[in-house]
């Protein structure tokens, strides 16, 4: 063997050794699972593996709670030797768990009704960051001189005010086609689930409530821009700027892209003809695709704003009718325009746009002619072309879900069969894939996935047909980490262990920040990735071991094909995330109010119920008095003990009494650790491993008093001090982090006279009563913290006022409960 062959052989041996030792993982949905949902994890290995069974364990104790039989799937498509699906759908008890298959263990995950809570609102962060005009993320304005009309038969060269809307992605182009779909998707979600959305930002996108749901603020922002892009009947603009925008990373404020128009950007009139200002032309054949989108967007806007703003709704209705007439005036599709390159959005269908517009107008007007039109156009395209053909060019089949079919389902069963026909094709293509993923890995594959799960859920809810439930769940879980790379696909998503941190974005390059809430493009076919120009990874590929299959993904600024967030893809998750939140809430325990760091501070603010909690580490001199008072008033309390406390023989007797009397007993950490810095709260002082080990020790001590983890899911942080990271780690273990209700004041009963913040027991009682009187919801659902033991220097013990506190608040109509009642 010559030296060259020896070198190659040695390299291959080394590579194989490294590869095989690195790759044997179990992928899960890192956010977790709703109790009643389909739950399937995926095992993949670069070696031949015999997996006969798998087990699910409690995260805190390691106890086996479920045993299942794996299902073998095709591993080769992902560059693996073994792949199994691990179905544990029958496990429905809320809690924190992990999966074991052989020696391989999954990350911790949760089963609970609140696993998706807040996700629908979270993705709106990306829309606010993408705003054009006033950008709340930057607290500054951009592109305030948009723009100059181009390609209009009589108005070319004139100024038109089209400032507003959102930037399409990392570039600052603005397309009517993707923007209107963004608005429509948000309106569709809001109309279905208005109660899901909160009000934490004002109309400008700045922090602060304005009495309007945040998603409705974004919808209004988009509709107002649509009005600018369609100022008169038959005058419709398709695009602002073009690929001359692609001059490198920079923030939108002070954008220096040069279009030969000074500080203005070009605004493209929708001609319905092949269009482009240089040698490159698109292949447009008409205006139906863009005008149909305007019509459906305006029509649904008229419905949404009928009550809050009747005048605005009336304008929307008139614009919808005008846009419909324009859509029929020149049937065909309208594509985006390029200038310096031959690349553009190649939308090549329009029947779906006309169907949706007609169906939405029928819903708005009750005019049967619109229903006939919807039926006609719906029959022209029963199955979305990208599903039917199993592939598409870039945005060739758009939007990626035909919601016109859904609007007609209430009237005719035929559209439901169209949905089913498309889902059958995806099912057949994905059935042997370990991740049940039968979608094409074209550019923006995650956007296709958002469309597919929307279609699957709407079909399932309408028909009751569960044939596609496992596929739907698998595609859902793909977004949250159950994919070959083990990463969620939404930037900065709270509650997951891995999400895109280095998206292809100017904000990442220039400010070192992610794009919170943005759905990245997603994996792309390996062969396509090899042929793309301009992709250069800037850092070693952390997912290299998983990029030997049919598709690749990189969390790297240099990969614009897989790791660039898009406005329309993000908005396309609005309905599905809201549906998941709604599903969880319908089955959930009383609603829990969380503060900014992630702890629950109120439970069911609609009822006059109070939860008194007691925490202890080294002192408990007031324990007997508290138990006597609670017994006298026939009240159960909630006690949180450290491992230090539980191991102290002096407290063993009273702990037994607390448990025997039926009070709630939960964890307060094992060694009463300080989790995060007092001044820099986001600086966590312990590792995740230390946190988990400490809590496991705490629960081990609790079990000696017959306190089972599944009955002690509420957790009070030591010092009542924590951050979002601690809250996330708690959730992974199946725990609900709680804290006292801010402003109630009783937690200051530890203070001693020499402290500047000292409060006497009388002051604390008055403080609490003042809070109750001033708060709109009083003490409804509040959590009151009282320390059963304090320093000797504090002789004025607040726990001695417990009976007075109970009698005073009961006289005001409040009831007292423990966490055992939840």
N, C-alpha and C positions, 0 to 999 in steps of 0.2 A: 504494500500500500504506500503510495507516495505521500509526501508531506501535505499536499493540497487536499487529498482525500481524507487524510487523518484529521486535518483541521476541520473540514466540513463535518466529518463524523462526530468529532468531539463537540462541535458546536450544536449539532442536532441532538446529541445525547444530553448536553447541558440544557438545551431549550426544552426538551421533552420532560426532563426531570423537574425543571422550574415550573413548567406549565402544569404538569400533573399534580404537583404538590400544592399548587396555588388554587386549583379549581375543583371544588366540591362544595356546593352551596345550596341552601334552601331559600328561595325567594318568597316573600310574603307582601301583602298590602301593609305598608308601614303605618298608615293612618289607623288601620284596624277594620273591623267588620261589624255591621249591624247584626244583632242576635239572630234574626230570622233569615238572613241573606245566605246565598250560596258562598261557601268558603273553600277555596282550593289553593294550596301552596304548590310550589314547583321545585323539585330537586333536580339539579343538573351536575354532571361530573365529566371531567375530561378522561376518566378511566372507566372501564367496564365495572359496573357496580351492581351487586345483587341486593336489592332492597325488598325484603319480604313484608315488612310492616313498618309503620311509623307511629310515634306516640306524641301526644300533646300534653304539656306539663304546665302546672301553675308556675308563673314566673317567680313568685316569692318563696315557694317551698320546694319546687321540683317534683311535686306529687303528680303522678300520671292521672289524667282525667279523661283521656280518650285514646283509643288504639284503632288504627285504620290500616287498610290494605292499599298499597300504591297501585297506580295504573301506569303502565309503561307507554312512552310516547317516542316519536321520532326525534332523536338527539342530533343527528348529523347535520341538519339544516342550521344548527347553531354552533357547529364546530365542536360538538361534544360526543362522548361515547355512550352516555347514559342520561336518560331523562324520565322523570316520573311525576305524575300529578298526584297530590296528596289531598284528598277530599275529607274535610272534617266539618261539613255543613251541619251535622247533627249536634255539634257542640254549640249550645246557645247561651250558656250561663255567662253573664258579664264578668269580666276580670282580665288580668294580664297573663299572657301565656307565651310559650315557645314550643317549637316542634323539633323533635329529634328523629333522625333516620340514620341508623348505624352510629357512627361517631360524629356525624354532622348535625349541627344545631342551627336553627334559624335565629334571627334577631327576635327580641321580645315584641309582642304586638298585643292589641286590645280587642276585646269583643264588648261592645257597649252601644247604647243608643245615641251617644253624642259624638261618635268618632269623626263625623263630618261637620260638626257644628262650627260655623263661622267661615267655612270654605267658600261659599257663594259670595260673601262680602269681600273675602280676602283677594280674589282675583280682580276686583275693581281697582285695587292699588295700581295695577299695570295700566289700566285705562287712564287713570288720573296722571300717571307719569307720561303717557303718550299724548296728552292734550297739546293741540296747536293753538296759538293765540296766547292767552294767559295759561302758563304751565304751573300748577300749584306745587309740583315737586321741586321746581327750581325757584318758585316765588318770583317769576319774571316772565316776560312775554317774548314770543318768537313769531317770525313770519307775519308781521303785522301789515305788510304791504302786498299781500296776496290779493289779486294778481293781475296779469295782463292776458286778455283773451287771445287764443290762437285758434286757427282753423274754422272760424265762424265766417259765413258768407258776407256779412256786413259789419260785424263788430270787432274783427281782428285788430289788435293794437289798442283796444279800449281797456280802461281799468274796470275791474269788477271786484267788489268786496266779498271775498270767500274765506276770510280768516276764521278759523275755528276747527272743529272736528278733531281727529286724532292722526298722528303719524302712523304709517302702515306697519312698520317694524323698526329695525335699527336705522334704516334710511328714513328720510323725512318726506318721502312721497306720500300723496294722499289719493286714494282711489275711491270713487263713489261705490263701485261694486262691493269692495270689502267693507267699507264704512257702513253702508246701508245694511249689509248682513249683520254687522256688529250691533247696530241699533235694533234690528228686528229680533235677533237672538235674545238680547236683554229684555225687550218688551214681552216676548213670548214667555220668558222665565218669570217676569214680574206679574204678568196677568195670571199665571197659574199659581204662583206662590208669593203673593205680596207680603204676607206676614213673616217671611223668612228674612227679609232685608231690613237692616238697621239704619239709623241716622246718626252718623258720627262726623260727617263732613258737610260743608255748606255747598251752595250751588256752584261756587268757583272752584270747588275741590279742596278747599283749605279745611283743616281740622275745626270742628265745631258744628253742632247740629243746627238745622234750619227748619225742622218740622216736616221734612220731605225725605223719603227713603233715598239713600245714596245712589242706588241703581237708577232711580227716577231722575235724579240730577244728571247722571251720565246720559240717560236716554234723551232728556231735553237738550242737552249740549249737542248731541248728535243730530236731532231733528232740526234744530235751528241752523246747523250747518247745511243740512239737506235743502232747506229753504233757499239758502244762498246759492247752492249749486243748481237750483231749478227756479230761477227768478220769474219766469213767465212761461205760459203754455208753449210747448214746442222748443223751449230754450233750456237745454239740459247739458250740464258739464260733467265730464267723465273722470277728470283727473287734474291734479295740481302737481306741477313739476314733472321731471322725467329722470332717466338714468344718468343725466349729468350731475345729479345729486351725489353719485357714488365717488366721492373724493376723499374718503377716509373718515376715521372716527373724529367727531366733534359734537359738542352740545348744540341743541337747536337754537339757543339764544345767540344771535350774532352769526347765523349761518352764512358762510361765504361761498356757497355753490354759485357758479356763474352760468346764467342762461342767456347772456347777451342782452338782458333787460334791466341792468342796474340792480336795484334792490328788490325788484319784483320777480315773481316766479310765473311761468306760463300756466294758463288755465285752459285745458283742452275741451273744446266744444265736441259733444257727441255727434259725429257726422253720420255714423252708420256705414261708413265707407272705409276701405283700407287707409290707415292713418299713420303719420310719422313725419316729423319736420326735417328729417335727413334722408339718407338712402334707405334706411330700414323702415319697413311698413308692417303694420299688423294685418290681420286678415278679416277685419270686421265685415259683416254682411247686412247689418241693420241695427235698430235701436231697442228691440224688444227686451233683450236681457237686462239692460240698464234701466230702461223706463219701467219695466215690470217690477224691478226692485224698488224704484221710487214709489210706485203705486202701492205695493204691499206695505212698505214702511210707513207711508203717510196714512194709509187706511187703518193700520193697527194703532198708529199714534193717535188718530181721531178717537178710537175706542178708549185708549189708556187715559187720555186727558179730558174725556167728556165731563167728568165730575170736577176734577181740580181746576180746570181751566177751559171753560166752554168756548171762549172766543178762539183760543189756540186750536182746540179740537175742530171747530168749524173750518178754520183755515186748512187744517190737515185733510179734512174730507174733500174740500174743493180741489186741493192739489192732487189728491189721490185719483179723482175722476179725470182730471186733466192729463195726468201721467199715463193713465190707462189708454186714453185716446191716442196719445203720442206713441205708446208701445205698439199699437195696432197699425200705425201709419207707415211703418217700415219694418216688417217682420224680419228678424235675424238677430245675430249676436254682435255685441259691441265689446271689443277687446281693449286692453290698455295699450299705450303707445310708448315706444322706446326712441332713443336718439343716437346714442354712441355704440349700441350693441344690438344684436338681433333678438334679445330676450325680452319677453313680455308675458302677461297673464293671458293664457291661450283659451279663455272661456269659449266653448264651441257649442253650447246648448242654450235654449231660451224657453222651451216648452214649460219647464219647471217654474220659471219666473212668472210666466203668464198664468199658469195654474194657480200659484200662490196669490198673485194679485187679484185674480177673479174671485177666488174663494174668500179672500179677506174682504173684498168689496161686497160680496154677497152677505157676509156676516155683518157688515156695517150698514147696508142699505135694504136688505131683504128683497132685492130686485132679482127675480128668477132668471133673467138673462145672464147675470153674472154666474149663476150656478151652472147654466148650460155651457158657458165658456170654460169654467173650471173643469167640468167633466170632459170636455173636448180636449183641452190641453193636457190634462192628466193622463188620458188614454194614449197620447202621443209618446209619453216617456214613462212607462210603468215602473221601470227600475232605473235608478240613477246610473248613468253610463259608467262611472268609475267602478261601481259594483258589478254591473253586467259584464264589463270587459275585463275586470281584474287588473286594470291599469289605467293610466291617463297621463297626458302631458301636464305641465305645470298649470294648475287651476283650470284645466280643460273642462271638467265637469263640476260646475259650481252654482250654488252652494252644495256642500257635501251631504246635506240631508234635505229631502224634499218635504217641507212642512205643509205644502199644499195638499198632499195626500192626507195628512193628519186632519186638516180642517174639513175635509170631505168625508172622513170616516163616520161622523155622526149621522150622515145622510145616506151613505152607500157603503156596502161591505167591500166593494171592488178595490178601493184604495188600500184597505187593510191587507187584501191578498197581494197587492203590489209590494207592500212592505215585507210580507212574509216571503215572497219570491226572492227578493234581494237578500234577506237574512238567510234563506236556504243556501244561497251561493256562498256567502261568507262562512257559514257553518261547514259546508263541504270542504272548503279550502283550508279551514283551520282545525278540523277535527283531529288530525294526527299531530298537530303542533303542541308541544308541551305547554305553551302559553295560550292555546286556543286562538291564535292570531292568524287569521286568513286574509288580512288586508294587504294591499300592495305597499311596498316600502318605497313609495315615490316621495318627492320633496313635500314636506309638511304632512308626513304620515300621521302625526298626532291629531291634525285637524280632521283627517278622514276618520280616525278613531272616535273623536268627539261626535261626529255625525252618525257613526254606526251605533254607538251606545244610546244616543238619543232616539234613533229609529227603533232600536230593540226595546227600549223601555216603553215608548208610546204604543208599540204593537202589543207588548205583553199586558200593559194596563188595560187596553181596549178589548183585547180578545180573550184574555185569561190563558192564552197558550204559553206554556212554560218550556217549550222545546228549546228555546234559545237562551234560557235564563243563565245556564252555566257559561255560555260564550259571552253573554253580556257582562256577567260578573268578572270574567277573566280579562276582558278588555278594560273594564273599569279598574281592576287591580293593577293592570299594566301601568296606568298613569301614576300609581302610588307606590311603585317599587317592585311589583311582581313581574319583572322582565329580566332578560339575561344580565343586565348591568346592575340591577338592584338599586336603581335610583328613581325617585319620583320625577315627574316631568314638568312640574310647576315650580318656578323659581322661588326659593325662600319659603316654601310651604311649611308652616308650623306643624309640629307633631310627627314629622318624618325624620329619619336618621340621615338620609342622603337626598339632596335635591340640587339642581343646577346652581353652582356658585359663580361660574365664570361664563355667563352667556355672551354671545356675540353682540355686544352692545357698547355704545359710547359711554354710558353711565358706568359700566364695569371698567373700561379702559382708563377713563379720565377721572373717575371719582372713587374707584375701587369698590363699587357697590353692585349688588345684583339688581335684577328688575323684578321686584316683588309681585307675585301673582301671575307673572307671564308664563303662558304655556309655550314651551320651546317647540321648534319644528318637529323634532323627533327623529328616530332612526331612519336611515336611508339605505337602499340596496348597496351591498358592498361593491358591486361592479360600477354602479353609478358614482359612488364616492371616489373610486380610483380615477375616474375620468373628469372630475370637476376641476376647474382652473382656480387657482388662488387660495386653496385650502392648505394652510400650514399650521400644524399644531405648535403652540408656543411653549408647552410644558409636556413632560412625559405623560403618556396616556395611562391614566389610572385604571381604565377599563380594558387595557390591551388584551388581557386573557380572555375576554368575552367578545372580542371583535374579529373572530375567525369564522363567523357564521354568515348567514344570508344577508344580514343587515348590520350596520355599524352605528355607534353613537359615541360622541366625544363631549365631555364637559370642558370645553376649551374655547377661549375667545376667538381662536383662529378658524373655527369650523362654523361657517355661516350656513351650512346645509342642514346640520342636525341640532344646533344649539342656539338658534336665533328665535326669540319670542316673537309672536305675531299678534296683532290686535284682534283680528277676526277669530283666530283659533282660540284665543283666551276667552272671548265673549261667548263662543260656541259651547263652552262648558257651563254657562250660567244656568240653563234649565236643569241639566243633569245633577249638578251639585245642589241646587235648591231642592230638587226632588229627593235626594238622599237625606238632606237635613230634615225635610218635612216628614219623611218616612220614620226617621229616628225620633222626632218629636212626638209623633202620634203614639209611639209605644213607650215613651220615656217616663221616668219618675217625674215629680214636680220640677218645673223649670228652674235652672240654677243660674244665678247672675254671677259672672266672673269679672274681676278687676283686670287692669292692664297686664299684670304679671302672670295671669293665668289661674289664680285661685278662686274658688267659689266663695262669695261673701254674703250671698242671700239665697234662700231656697223658697221658691214659690211666693213671689211678692204679692200675689192676689189674695192670699189668706193671712188672717191675723194669728200667725203661728210664730213662736220664738224658740230658738234652739240655744240652750245654755251649755257651754262647754267649759271643761276644767282641764288644765294641763299641769303636769308635775314631772320634776326630775329629781331634785334632792330634798325638797320640803313638802310636807303634807299635813301640817299641824291642824288645818281646818277641816280635814276629811270627815271626821265623825260628825261635826256640826252640820256640814253640808248634807251628808246622808240622812241625818235626822230631819232636816228641813225639807228635803225632797220627799221623804216618806210621809211626813205630816201633810204635805200638799198634794200627795198622790201624783208626783211628777217623776219622770225618768230623765236623767241627765246624760251627757256625753263626756267621757273621760279619755284623755290622751296621755299615755305614759311612755317614758323613755325606757330603754333596756336597763339603764342604771337604776331607775326606780323599781322596776319589776324584779331585779336581782337582789334588791335590798331586803334582807329578812325582816326588818322592822316594818315594812309595808305589806308583807305577804298576807297577813290576816285581813286587813281592810280591803286589799285588792280582791280577795276571795269573796268578801261580802258584797263588793260592787258588782262583780260578775253574777253572783247568786241572785241579787235583787233585780237583775234584768236591765241594768244601765248599759249604754253603749260603751265599749272599750276599744280604743284604737291606738295607732302608732304615733309616736312623737320623736322618732329617730332613736337609735340605740344609745349613742354616746353624747347626745345633745350638741351636735356639731353646728358650727357656723358655716352655712352654705355659701354665702356670698358677702362681698365686701360691704361695709356699712356705708361708705361714701360712693363707691362705684358699684352700683348694684348689679350691673351686667357682668361683673368679674366674678365668675364662679371659683370658689376656693378649693373645691374637691373634684376629683375625677368621677366620671360616671360609674366606674367600677367600685370606687370607694362608697359612693352613694348607695349603690345597690347592695353591697356587702353589709353596710351599716343597717339598712332597712331589713334585710333578711335576718340579721341578728336580732333586731327589735321584734320581728314577728316570731322568731324562735322562742324568745322570752315570753311573748304573749300566749303562745300555744301551751305553755306549761300551766296556764290558768284557763285552758280549754277555750281560748278565743281563736276561732278559725279565720283564716285570711278572707274567705269569701263573705264572712259576716262583719268584717272590719275594713271596708274599702275606703273609708274616709281617713284622711291623714292630715295632721296638723304639724306644720314645719317647726323645728326648734327655733326659738326666739321669734316665731311668727315672721321670719325673714327669709326670702327666697327670690328667685327670678324666673323668667320664662323657661330657661333651660331646666331648672329644677321641676317646674310644673310639667314639662314634657317628659322628663325622666320618670316622674311619678305616674303619669298616664300610661307609659310603656309597661309599668308593673301592674296596671289595672287599678291604680289608686286614684282617688278623687282628692286633690289638694284643697283644703279649706282654710279659711282665716276668719277672724272676727270682722263684723261689718264696720267699715271705716266710719269714724265719727261718733260711734256709740260711747267710747271713752272708758268703759269698764276695764279694758286691758291695762290701763295705767295704775291698777291697784297694787302693782309691785313697787311703786316709787316710795322713797323714804324722805323724811323731812329735809335732809341736807341737799337733796337734788333740786336743780332749778325748775324741773318740770313736775315737782311734787303736787299731788292732788289728794286731799282728804277724802274720806268715804262720803261725806256729805256733798262735797263738790262733785264727785263722780256720779252720785245719784242725781243731782240737779242737771249735770251735763247730759246724762242719758235722757231725762225727761224733756229737756229742751230739744234734744235731737228728735225725739218722738213727736213733739208738737210741731216742729218746723218742717220735717220731711214730708213730702206729698203722700208717701205710702207708709208713713210712720215707721213702726218697727216690724212691719209685715215681712216674714221670712228671714228676719235678722238672726245673726249668730253673735251671741254675747259671750265674751271670754272673761272668766274669773279665775284667779290663781288661788288654789287651796292652801298654798304655802308661800310665805314671803319672808323677807329678812326680819330679824328680831327688832331692828331699828324702826320698823313700821309697826307700831302698836295699834294703830287704827285700822283694823282688818276689815276689808270691804266684804268678805264673805259672811261676816256677821250681819250684814244687811240683806242677805239673800231672801229671808222671809218677807221683809218689807218690800223688796223689789217684786217678788212674785205676787203678793197681794195687791200692790198698786197697779201692776200691769194687767192682772186678771180683772180688776175692776174696770179697766178700759176695754175689756172684751178680748184680750189676747189669751191664747192657749199655749202651753209649753209642751214640746215634744223632744224626743231624742233622735239621733241619726238612725236608730233601729226602726223608726217609723217610716223611713223613706224607702 
